[in-house]
Amino acid sequence: MIASSDQSLLTTNQNCNINHADAGVSGVSTDEESDEFIMDIMDNWSIDIIEYMDPSAYDSIQQHIGNVMKKSRSFVKLINKSSILMNHISNIKKHFKINRSLQLDCKSRWNSSYHLVEGMLMYKKIIYKINSEKYDIGLNKKQTTKLSLI
């Protein structure tokens, strides 16, 4: 009697095409699941950490980051001060389907600096396009020179 009920269950499962993995049923016990979960969230912060670096390298990296931040701030200021450049960038933004605008950061707030750098990365294509078209946009000589220096 038990064998026939097992066969009927097997036949029923085959007829219904039930797959336990698709239904979310697994054969793993809760202890095994918690062990797997713990393994998934293990802290691996030290993987990308450089433990020792030459002190002169710190200075050069810090100087490079400072230069990038200065150029980013100068670019945003130039855009905000020039209505011609602002209009040209808004047209290019529509072409590249970018909805974000660039804003200056607050130097004492690291998160705003992060948003500035993130925005500059989004504007990478726009920056290349502006640099290639800088003489055709209609900027004055001073603005063109400043754009070239950035």
N, C-alpha and C positions, 0 to 999 in steps of 0.2 A: 504494500500500500504506500509506503514512504517512497519507494523507488519510482512508482508511477506518478506521484505528485511532483517529484523533482523533475521527471521528464516533461510533465505538462508545463511546469514553470519554465524550463529551458526552451520548450517549443514556443510558449507565449512570448518570452523575451526575444527569441529570434524573429517571430512574426511581427512584433512591434518595432524591431530594429532599435532596441534600447541599448545605448552605449553609456556605461556608468561614468566615463570621463566627461562626456557631453552633458550629462545630467548633474554634474557637480558632485557626484558620490565618489569617494576615493576609499581605498582600502587602508590608508595611512591613519594610524591612531592619533589622538590628540597630543600625546607625548611626543610622537615623532614629528607632528606638525609644528609644535612649539620649538623643538630642536632645530628644525629647518628654518623657522622664522627667526630664531636667534642668530643662526648662521648668516641669514640674509642681511641683518642689520648690524653686523660686526663693524666696529669702528676701524676704518682703514686710512685714517688721516695722514699717516706717515708715508704713504706710498709716493706722493708727489712732493714731499718736503725735502729740501736740500739742507742737510744737517750742518755742513761746513762749507763756507765760501770765503774766498779771499776778501778781506775788508775793502780793498780797492775796487773789487767788483760791485760791492754794495753801493759805493759812491757813484760808479758809472751807471748802474741801473737806476738809482734814484735820480740822477741828473737826466737820464733819458726819459723817464716818466714825467719829470718836471717840464721838459721841453715839449712833450706830447700834450700835456695839459695846457701849457701856454699857447700853443698853436691852436688847440681846440677852442679855447676861450677867445682868441683873436678872430678866429673864423666866425664864431657866433656873433661877436660884436660887429664885425664887418657886415654880416647879413642883416642884422637888426638895424644898422644905421643907414643902409642903402635900400631905398624903395625899388630901384631898378633891379638890384640883385635879389631882393625879397620876392618880387613878382616873377622873375625868371626861375627862381628855385621852386616857387609854388607850381609853376607849369611843369617843371621837370618832376616834381613829386607826384603829380597826377599821372604822368607818363609811366613812372616806376611803381605806382600804386603804394606810395608811402604816405601814411596819415600823420606821422609824428612830426612835431616841430622841435627845433633845437632850443634849449634854454641854458643860460649860464648857470654854473653851479655856485653853491655857497662853499667857500674854501674850507670852512670848519665842519662841514657835514659831508662825510665820506659817501653817503648814499646819493647825494646830488651829483657828486663827481662821477660816481659810477653811472648814473643816468646820462650824464654828458658824454662819457666815453661810449656807452651803449648806443646813444643817438648818433654819434660820429661814425660808428661802425655801420649803422643802418644807412647813413648818408654817403657811404663810400663811393657808390656809383655816381651819385649826384656831384660829389667833389671832383671826380675824374672828368665828368662832363663839363662842369663849370671851368675847370682849368684848361680844357681843350677849346672852349668857346669864349674865353675871357676877353678877347679882343673884339668879338662880335656882339657882345651883350649890350654895350652902350655905356660902360663904366668910364669914369674919367681916368686920367693917367695915374693919379695917386692911388685910387682904388685898385686899378689893374696891377700896379707895382706891389701893393700890400697883399693882394691875392696871390701874386707870384711868390712872394716871400713865405707865405703860409704854406 
